[in-house]
Amino acid sequence: MSTGLVVRVLPPALLGARRSALWVERQWVASRRIWLVLVSGAFEPLLYLLAIGVGVGALVGDVTYGGQPVPYASWVAPAMLAASAMNGAVYETTGNVFFRMRYSKVYDGALATPLEPRDLALGELIWALLRGAAYAVSFAVVMAVLGLMESWWSLLLVPAALLIGLAFAGLGLYAVTFMRSWTDLDLVQLVTLPLFLFSATFVPLDDYPAWAEPIVVVTPLYQGVALLRDLSLGSVGPATLGHVAYLVVLGLTGLALAGRRFSRMLVR
């Protein structure tokens, strides 16, 4: 039975979470024509890894992490993966969702079916995570090929990257509901760029000024960077679980707030 027939035959109450899966399927079908654009998003962090991790790493040498010296490339690679997860989730749930919400009006057609605004919000989040998973897998493969994984905990890098994507996708979906024009997307860059540069991405946290350390620690990207470094470098401990809890709570909170905003904006 086709999914379209399922939507027409089953009452909305019986569809449950499947409604969001139907929206994800719609996104998959629509994106097959622009697969090259989707794939290109995986190259930017890889270039950063090769340029900074490998190139600059040859000049920097080792970095101390968890009381042990590790090559700079191995230290910075998890941070590049975390930044990739952030960028992919944010840009998918802001720019692309903004276009669908304000210009293509595809949501209007979707709401003529049993789909509800909260289903669209959850579907968009799942789609962002699927794209992020593809990027994370390709990045993790490159890390493995280059010998930048120092621990068997690295097997959890992809699921952990999805937690980062969850946190930023939830925030992105909430933020996009307040945007009124394309110029508002500049504000997104104004937030993500400082996070990328100042989340202990390239410099150890201990090297930051004392007044800046507490600010850096509470940012979501730092939590993601620290989580992936713990796994990649084998420095797993109680703090690792704290990073996981932070990202999960942030992502679910953002999704809940976004669901409310979607309902207010799309149902008039």
N, C-alpha and C positions, 0 to 999 in steps of 0.2 A: 504494500500500500504506500503510495507516495506521501511525502510529508504534507503537501498541499491538501490532499484528501483527508489526512488525519486532522488538520486544522479545521476543515469544514465540517467533519462528522462529529468529532468529540467535543463535548461541552468544555468551556474554559476551565471549569473547576477540576476536570480530570486531567488537564494538560500539565498543571503544576510547573515544575522547573523545566519541563520539555519546551515550554514556550521560548525560553532564553536560548535553548539549543537550536531551535528553528532559526532564530536570528543569526546565530553563529554560522549556521549552514548557509544562510543568505549571503553573509559576508564572504564566505569561502568561495561561493559560486561567482560573486561579483569581482573578486580579486584575481581570479585565474587569468584575466586578460591583462593584468598589470603585475604579473609575477616578478618581472625584472625589477620593478620599483621596490617590491617587498624585499627581494634578495639583496639589493644594494645597501639596505640599512645595516647589514652585518659587516660591511667592509670598513666603515669609519673606525670602530673600536679596534679592529685588527691592525689598521694602519698606526693608530696611537700606540698599540702594544709593540709593534716592530720599531717605531721611531723612538719612543721614550723608554720602553722597557728594555729593549735589546741595545739600541744605540746609546742612550744616556746611561744605561746600566753598566756599560763597559767603562764609563768614566767614574761612576759613583762607587762601584764595588759592592760590598755587602752591607746589609741593613740589619740591625738587631731587632728581633721580634720574638716575644715570648722567652726572652733571655738567651736566644740562640741567633747566631749570624746566618742570614739567608741572602742569596743573590738578589740584587735590586730587581731584576726582571721577574723573578718568582714572587717578590713582594708586591710589585705594582700590578701584575697581571690580574689578580682578583679584583683590584680596584677598577680596572678597565672593564671587567665583566659587570661589576655593579653599576658603573656609569652607563654601560650599554643597556642594561635592564631598565634603568631610570629613563633614559632618553626615549627608548622604544615605547615604553608605557605612556609617558607624558605626551609625546607627539601624536600617538595614535588616538588618545582619548581627548586631546584638545583640538588640534587642527583638523583632523579628519572628522571627528564628531561634530565640530562646529560647522563644517561644510554640510554635513548631512542634516543638521538641525536647522540651519538658517537659509540654505540655498537650494539644495536638492529636494528638500521637503520629503525625503524618503520615509521619515518617521510618520508623516501624516498618512501615507498609504499603509504603513505597518499597523497603525492604530485602527484601521478599518477592519482588521482581523481580530481574533481573540487576544492578540498581544496587548500587553499593558505597558505603561511607561517604565515601571520597575523591571519588567522583563527586558526592555530595551537596554536599560542601564546595566543589568547583569550580563546581558549578551555582549555588550560592548566591552565590558571588563574581561570576559572570558576570551573574546577575540584578541584583545590586546595581550593577554597572557599567552595565547597560542603563538602569536608572532614573536613575542619575547622568548618563548621556549626554543623556537627555531634559531634565533640569534645566539642564545645561550649555548645550545648544543654545538653550533659551528665554532664558537669562541673556545669552548672547552676542548674540542678536538684539536684546535691549533695549540692550545696550552699543553696538551698531552704530547703532541708531536715535537714541540720545542723543549720538552722536558721541564716544564715550569710547575708541575704538580709535585709537591713535596710529601704528600700523605695520602693514604687510602681514603681519608675523609673527603678527598676531592671528588669522590663519586657522588657526593651530595651537592656539588656546586650548582648543577642545573636546577634541582628543586629549590635550593636557597635563592637562586636568581629569580625564580618565579615569585618568591615571597617579596622581593624588592619590587618586582613588577606589580604585584597586588597592591602594595602600599601606594605606589605612585599612580597607578591606574585609578584607584579610588579617589585620590586627591585630584587627578586630572579631570575625571568625570564631574566632580563637584565644582571645580573651578570653571569649566567650560560653560556651565549654566549661567554664569554671570557675565560672559563675554557678549559684546554687542557689535563688534566690528573686527576686521582682520588685524587692525593695529593693536588690539588687546593681546594678540599672541606675542607681541614684543615683551609683554610683562612676564610671559612664561620663560622666555630666554633670560630675562633679568633675574629670575629665580634659579633656573637650572644651571646657568653658567657659574655663578659663585659656588653653588653646591659642588659642581664638578671640580672646581679648582681648590676649594678649601674644606674638603671633607677627609683630610689625611690621605688624599688620593695619591699624591706624589711625594709628600713630606711626612715623616712620622709625627704623631700627635705630640710627642714630648718636645718637638722642636718649635711648636707654636708658642706665642706669648702666653703667660699664665692666665691673663684675662680672657683669652680667646678659647682656651681649651673647653670650659664648660659649655660655651655656645656651640662649638663644633660637635661635641658629644651628643647633644640632643637633636641634631639634624637627622632626617631619615636616611640620607645617603651615607653618612658616616656609619650608621647602624648597619646598613647593608654592606659597606666596605669591610667593616670589622667582622661581620658574620662570614663573608666569603674568605677573608684572610685566615680566620680561625680554621676553617675547613681545609683550605688549600695547603696551609703550612702545618697542620696537625696540632694546633694549639687550642683544642676544644676544652671548654670548661663551663661552669655555671653561667658566666657572662654570655656565652654563646646562646644559651636558652633565653636570656634576656633580650638579645637582639631579635630572636625569632618572635618572641611575644610582642615586642614593640612594632614590628612590621605587620604582623597579623592584625593587631588591634587597630593600627592606623588604616590599613586597607579596608577592613570591614566597616570602620566608622565612616570613611570616605564614601564607600558604596551606599551605606544607609542614607547618608545626607544627600548623595546624588540621586538616589531613588525618589526621595521626597521632592527635590527640585525638578526632576523630570516630570513628575506627576503634576506639579503646579504649572509648568510651562507648556506641556503638550496636551493637557486636558482643559479645555475652556468651555 
